């Protein structure tokens, strides 16, 4: 039986849309063996809290941890307290640490090995940082806290370092000092300024070529302390070039939410692992695709992930920093949370046509796991906007 919903166009005129997608089958739940795959998982806000959205975040811990259980049960790993969780854009360090602690405690020993947690300097106000020592101290405070829980670390790019560093030498100094305190290899994090404008000029240059040279030199000098680097530049050519120049044993984790199928599948000279925000809303497709890749079935891998690319490109459309709104919207459509309210009120950061197109693209990729529920919730959103569905 087909289902049709009236979706308004940009003029507000209702246009009938008939769902065509078939929900994906359930993955086996076995973790991938050919690739490491981490989903940057979002947090679920508490809509009943009286706390003002502009203040410290109100989090629904039950729903937030339930979503992590969903990801782990699919066989995926988790990049915890990263940018999808509003880190630096609503989720403060005390809340991030509480999230990391709760996630690790809720996981089995095997699952904890599939969780890596964001370590940064966001307890600092970048405008008040006086020295590189301030940056190093902030990194070490967070690193010690995560390592004290037995957690693995992702060394996140620092807004404070981007503001105060005078050149590549300052980056080398900071990373050397912080990495010396890592008790196990960490994942570095290079986030382009399309995700966070405050990170413009990271590694000491606004030009990608010189910036990459600095990052590669830091990695080479500290390779024993580095598991890999997550690259989020939305440019596959730069990622492939850097991937081919990494020291042996250092992984490339793609953060390219535009080109991830080709980068993960790779070529005759290598491949990328995954640390992706888009793996949150497309978790089922990602898990099935990785199962296919483990079997050596590259065609099935492509067939599962390629239809998700238009959706991902729309989720991460400019202004890219607001992509979390699309991630949480899809979680709501799919019944992973009971409301569409976000930390910091970020549900208001995209216009209605963004959501109607996401609905279509999710359907076409088979990512609406219960189409009737998704239609019901889409109609609820349209009514809120004054549209008749």
For each residue, the residues with C-beta under 8 A, 3 or more apart:
1:
2: 18 19
3: 18 19 371 372 375
4: 16 17 18 19
5: 16 17 19 359 375 378 379 389
6: 14 15 16 17 382 387 388 389
7: 14 15 16 17 356 359 360 378 382 389
8: 11 12 13 14 15 352 356 382 387
9: 12 13 15 353
10: 353
11: 8
12: 8 9 387
13: 8 9
14: 6 7 8 387 388 389
15: 6 7 8 9
16: 4 5 6 7
17: 4 5 6 7 359 360
18: 2 3 4
19: 2 3 4 5 363 368 371 375
20: 363 364
21: 362 363 364 365 366 367 368 371
22: 366
23: 366 367 368 369 370 371
24: 284 285 288 304 366 367 369
25: 288
26: 284
27: 74 75 284 287 288 291
28: 75 291
29: 73 74 75 287
30: 75 291
31: 75 76 77 114
32: 35 36 37 75 287 290 291 293 294
33: 294
34: 290 293 294
35: 32 264 271 273 274 290 293
36: 32 77 228 251 253 273 274
37: 32 76 77 273 274 279 286 287 290
38: 76 77 78 79 114 116 253 274 275 276 279
39: 71 76 77 78 79 276 277 279 280 283 286
40: 78 79 82 83 84 85 275 276 277 279 280
41: 67 68 71 78 79 80 84 85 280
42: 67 84 85 86 280 324 327 328 331
43: 57 59 64 85 86 91 99 343
44: 59 60 63 64 67 328 331 336 337
45: 49 57 58 59 60 339 341 342 343
46: 49 58 59 60
47: 60 339 341
48:
49: 45 46 58
50:
51: 55 56 57 58
52: 55
53: 343 344 345
54: 344 345
55: 51 52
56: 51 92 94 95
57: 43 45 51 86 90 91 92 95 343 344
58: 45 46 49 51 343
59: 43 44 45 46 64 95 98 99 343
60: 44 45 46 47 63 64 337
61: 64 65 102
62: 65 66
63: 44 60 66 67 336 337 338
64: 43 44 59 60 61 67 68 99 102
65: 61 62 68 69 102 103 106
66: 62 63 69 70 336
67: 41 42 44 63 64 70 71 331 336 337
68: 41 64 65 71 72 78 80 103 106 107
69: 65 66 72 73 106
70: 66 67 73 74 283 336
71: 39 41 67 68 74 76 77 78 280 283
72: 68 69 75 76 77 78 107 111 114
73: 29 69 70
74: 27 29 70 71 283 284 286 287
75: 27 28 29 30 31 32 72 287 290 291
76: 31 37 38 39 71 72 114 279 283 286 287
77: 31 36 37 38 39 71 72 114 115 116
78: 38 39 40 41 68 71 72 103 114 115 116
79: 38 39 40 41 82 84 116 117 118 154 230 275
80: 41 68 85 99 100 103 115 116 117 118 151
81: 85 87 91 96 97 99 100 117 118
82: 40 79 85 87 118 154 156 277
83: 40 86 87 88 89 191 195 196 277 324
84: 40 41 42 79 277 280 323 324 327
85: 40 41 42 43 80 81 82 91 96 99 118
86: 42 43 57 83 89 90 91 324 342 343 344 346
87: 81 82 83 91 96 118 120 122 156
88: 83 91 120 122 159 196
89: 83 86 321 324 344 346
90: 57 86 342 343 344 346
91: 43 57 81 85 86 87 88 95 96 99 343
92: 56 57 95 96 122 123
93: 96 97 120 122 123 142
94: 56 97 98
95: 56 57 59 91 92 98 99
96: 81 85 87 91 92 93 99 100 118 122
97: 81 93 94 100 101 142 145 146
98: 59 94 95 101 102
99: 43 59 64 80 81 85 91 95 96 102 103
100: 80 81 96 97 103 104 117 118 146 149 151
101: 97 98 104 105 149
102: 61 64 65 98 99 105 106
103: 65 68 78 80 99 100 106 107 115 117
104: 100 101 107 112 115 117 149 150 151
105: 101 102
106: 65 68 69 102 103
107: 68 72 103 104 111 112 114 115
108: 111 112
109: 112 113
110: 113 114
111: 72 107 108 114 115
112: 104 107 108 109 115 150 151
113: 109 110 152
114: 31 38 72 76 77 78 107 110 111
115: 77 78 80 103 104 107 111 112 151 152
116: 38 77 78 79 80 151 152 153 154 187 275
117: 79 80 81 100 103 104 146 151 152 153 154
118: 79 80 81 82 85 87 96 100 153 154 156 189
119: 139 142 143 146 153 154 155 156 186
120: 87 88 93 138 139 142 155 156 157 158
121: 124 135 138 139 142 158 159 160 161
122: 87 88 92 93 96 159
123: 92 93 138 141 142
124: 121 128 129 134 135 138 160
125: 128 129
126: 129 159 160 162 163 164 198
127: 163
128: 124 125
129: 124 125 126 134 135 160 163 164
130: 134 164
131: 134 135 164
132: 135 136 161 164 165 170 173 174
133: 136 137
134: 124 129 130 131 137 138 160 164
135: 121 124 129 131 132 138 139 158 160 161 164 174
136: 132 133 139 140 174 177 178
137: 133 134 140 141
138: 120 121 123 124 134 135 141 142 158 160
139: 119 120 121 135 136 142 143 155 158 174 178
140: 136 137 143 144 178 181
141: 123 137 138 144 145
142: 93 97 119 120 121 123 138 139 145 146
143: 119 139 140 146 147 153 155 178 181 182
144: 140 141 147 148 181
145: 97 141 142 148 149
146: 97 100 117 119 142 143 149 151 152 153
147: 143 144 150 151 153 182 183
148: 144 145
149: 100 101 104 145 146
150: 104 112 147
151: 80 100 104 112 115 116 117 146 147
152: 113 115 116 117 146 184 186 187 227
153: 116 117 118 119 143 146 147 182 186 187
154: 79 82 116 117 118 119 186 187 188 189 230 275
155: 119 120 139 143 175 178 179 186 187 188 189
156: 82 87 118 119 120 189 191
157: 120 161 162 189 190 191 196 199 202
158: 120 121 135 138 139 161 162 174
159: 88 121 122 126 162 163 196 198 199
160: 121 124 126 129 134 135 138 163 164
161: 121 132 135 157 158 164 165 170 171 174
162: 126 157 158 159 165 198 199 200 201 202
163: 126 127 129 159 160 198
164: 126 129 130 131 132 134 135 160 161 170
165: 132 161 162 170 171 174 204
166: 169 170
167: 170 171 204
168: 171 172 203 204 205 210 214 217
169: 166 172 173 204
170: 132 161 164 165 166 167 173 174 204
171: 161 165 167 168 174 175 202 203 204 214 218
172: 168 169 175 176 214 217 218 221
173: 132 169 170 176 177
174: 132 135 136 139 158 161 165 170 171 177 178
175: 155 171 172 178 179 188 218 222
176: 172 173 179 180 218 221 222
177: 136 173 174 180 181
178: 136 139 140 143 155 174 175 181 182
179: 155 175 176 182 186 222 225 226
180: 176 177 225
181: 140 143 144 177 178
182: 143 147 153 178 179 185 186 225
183: 147
184: 152 227
185: 182 224 225 226 227
186: 119 152 153 154 155 179 182 225 226 227
187: 116 152 153 154 155 226 227 228 229 230 253 275
188: 154 155 175 215 218 219 226 228 229 230
189: 118 154 155 156 157 229 230 232
190: 157 202 203 215 229 230 231 232 233 255
191: 83 156 157 195 196 199 202 232 255
192: 195 199 232 233 234
193: 196 197 198 199 200 201 202
194: 234 318 320 321
195: 83 191 192 199 232 320 321
196: 83 88 157 159 191 193 199 321
197: 193 200 321
198: 126 159 162 163 193
199: 157 159 162 191 192 193 195 196 202
200: 162 193 197 206
201: 162 193 204 205 206 211
202: 157 162 171 190 191 193 199 211
203: 168 171 190 210 211 212 214 215
204: 165 167 168 169 170 171 201 210 211 214
205: 168 201 208 209 210 211 214
206: 200 201 211
207: 210 211
208: 205 211 212 233 235 238
209: 205 212 213
210: 168 203 204 205 207 213 214
211: 201 202 203 204 205 206 207 208 214 215
212: 203 208 209 215 216 238 241 242
213: 209 210 216 217
214: 168 171 172 203 204 205 210 211 217 218
215: 188 190 203 211 212 218 219 229 242
216: 212 213 219 220 242 245 246
217: 168 172 213 214 220 221
218: 171 172 175 176 188 214 215 221 222
219: 188 215 216 222 223 226 229 246 247 250
220: 216 217 223 247
221: 172 176 217 218
222: 175 176 179 218 219 225 226
223: 219 220 226 247 249 250
224: 185
225: 179 180 182 185 186 222
226: 179 185 186 187 188 219 222 223 229 250
227: 152 184 185 186 187 250 251
228: 36 187 188 246 250 251 252 253 273
229: 187 188 189 190 215 219 226 242 246 250 251 252 253
230: 79 154 187 188 189 190 253 254 255 275
231: 190 238 239 242 252 253 254 255 256
232: 189 190 191 192 195 255 256 257
233: 190 192 208 238 239 255 256
234: 192 194 256 257 258 259 316 320
235: 208 238 239 256
236: 239 240 256 258 259 262 263
237: 240 241
238: 208 212 231 233 235 241 242
239: 231 233 235 236 242 243 252 254 256 259 263 272
240: 236 237 243 244 263 267
241: 212 237 238 244 245
242: 212 215 216 229 231 238 239 245 246 252
243: 239 240 246 252 270 271 272
244: 240 241 269 270
245: 216 241 242
246: 216 219 228 229 242 243 250 251 252
247: 219 220 223 250
248:
249: 223
250: 219 223 226 227 228 229 246 247
251: 36 227 228 229 246 273
252: 228 229 231 239 242 243 246 270 272 273
253: 36 38 187 228 229 230 231 272 273 274 275
254: 230 231 239 259 260 263 264 272 273 274 275 276
255: 190 191 230 231 232 233 275 276 277
256: 231 232 233 234 235 236 239 259 260 263
257: 232 234 260 276 277 278 312 313 315 316 323
258: 234 236 309 312 313 316
259: 234 236 239 254 256 262 263 309
260: 254 256 257 263 264 272 274 276 278 305 309 312
261: 264 265 289 301 302 305 306 309
262: 236 259 265 266
263: 236 239 240 254 256 259 260 266 271 272
264: 35 254 260 261 271 272 273 274 293 305
265: 261 262 271 293 298 301 302
266: 262 263 269 270 271 272
267: 240 270 271
268:
269: 244 266
270: 243 244 252 266 267
271: 35 243 263 264 265 266 267
272: 239 243 252 253 254 260 263 264 266
273: 35 36 37 228 251 252 253 254 264
274: 35 36 37 38 253 254 260 264 279 286
275: 38 40 79 116 154 187 230 253 254 255
276: 38 39 40 254 255 257 260 279 286
277: 39 40 82 83 84 255 257 280 316 323 324 327
278: 257 260 281 282 308 312 315 316 327
279: 37 38 39 40 76 274 276 282 283 286
280: 39 40 41 42 71 84 277 283 327 331
281: 278 311 315 326 327 330 331 334 362 367
282: 278 279 285 286 305 308 311 312 365 367
283: 39 70 71 74 76 279 280 286 287
284: 24 26 27 74 287 288 367 369
285: 24 282 288 289 304 305 307 308 365 366 367
286: 37 39 74 76 274 276 279 282 283 289 290 305
287: 27 29 32 37 74 75 76 283 284 290 291
288: 24 25 27 284 285 291 292 304
289: 261 285 286 292 293 300 301 304 305
290: 32 34 35 37 75 286 287 293 294 301
291: 27 28 30 32 75 287 288 294 295
292: 288 289 295 297 298 300 301 304
293: 32 34 35 264 265 289 290 296 297 298 301
294: 32 33 34 290 291
295: 291 292 300
296: 293
297: 292 293 300 301
298: 265 292 293 301 302
299: 302 303
300: 289 292 295 297 303 304
301: 261 265 289 290 292 293 297 298 304 305
302: 261 265 298 299 305 306
303: 299 300 306 307
304: 24 285 288 289 292 300 301 307 308
305: 260 261 264 282 285 286 289 301 302 308 309
306: 261 302 303 309
307: 285 303 304 310 311 364 365 366
308: 278 282 285 304 305 311 312 365 367
309: 258 259 260 261 305 306 312 313
310: 307 313 314 361 364 365
311: 281 282 307 308 314 315 358 361 362 364 365 367
312: 257 258 260 278 282 308 309 315 316
313: 257 258 309 310 316 317
314: 310 311 317 326 354 357 358 361
315: 257 278 281 311 312 323 326 327 330 358
316: 234 257 258 277 278 312 313 320 323 326
317: 313 314 320 323 354
318: 194
319: 322
320: 194 195 234 316 317 323
321: 89 194 195 196 197
322: 319 325 346 349 350
323: 84 257 277 315 316 317 320 326 327
324: 42 83 84 86 89 277 327 328 342 346
325: 322 328 329 342 346 347 349 350 354
326: 281 314 315 316 323 329 330 350 354 355 358
327: 42 84 277 278 280 281 315 323 324 330 331
328: 42 44 324 325 331 332 337 340 342 346 347
329: 325 326 332 333 340 347 350 355 358
330: 281 315 326 327 333 334 358 362 367
331: 42 44 67 280 281 327 328 334 336 337
332: 328 329 335 336 337 338 339 340 377
333: 329 330 359 362 368 373 374 377 378
334: 281 330 331 367 368 369 370 373 374
335: 332 369 370 373
336: 44 63 66 67 70 331 332
337: 44 60 63 67 328 331 332 340
338: 63 332
339: 45 47 332
340: 328 329 332 337 347 377 381
341: 45 47 345 347
342: 45 86 90 324 325 328 345 346 347
343: 43 45 53 57 58 59 86 90 91 346
344: 53 54 57 86 89 90
345: 53 54 341 342 348
346: 86 89 90 322 324 325 328 342 343 349
347: 325 328 329 340 341 342
348: 345
349: 322 325 346
350: 322 325 326 329 354 355
351: 354 355
352: 8 355 356 382 385 387
353: 9 10 356 357
354: 314 317 325 326 350 351 357 358
355: 326 329 350 351 352 358 359 378 381
356: 7 8 352 353 359 360 378
357: 314 353 354 360 361
358: 311 314 315 326 329 330 354 355 361 362
359: 5 7 17 333 355 356 362 363 374 378
360: 7 17 356 357 363 364
361: 310 311 314 357 358 364 365
362: 21 281 311 330 333 358 359 365 367 368 374
363: 19 20 21 359 360 366 367 368 371 374
364: 20 21 307 310 311 360 361
365: 21 282 285 307 308 310 311 361 362
366: 21 22 23 24 285 307 363
367: 21 23 24 281 282 284 285 308 311 330 334 362 363
368: 19 21 23 333 334 362 363 371 374
369: 23 24 284 334 335
370: 23 334 335 373 374
371: 3 19 21 23 363 368 374 375
372: 3 375 376
373: 333 334 335 370 376 377
374: 333 334 359 362 363 368 370 371 377 378
375: 3 5 19 371 372 378 379
376: 372 373 379 380
377: 332 333 340 373 374 380 381
378: 5 7 333 355 356 359 374 375 381 382 389
379: 5 375 376 382 383 389
380: 376 377 383 384
381: 340 355 377 378 384 385
382: 6 7 8 352 378 379 385 387 388 389
383: 379 380 386 387 388 389
384: 380 381
385: 352 381 382
386: 383
387: 6 8 12 14 352 382 383
388: 6 14 382 383
389: 5 6 7 14 378 379 382 383
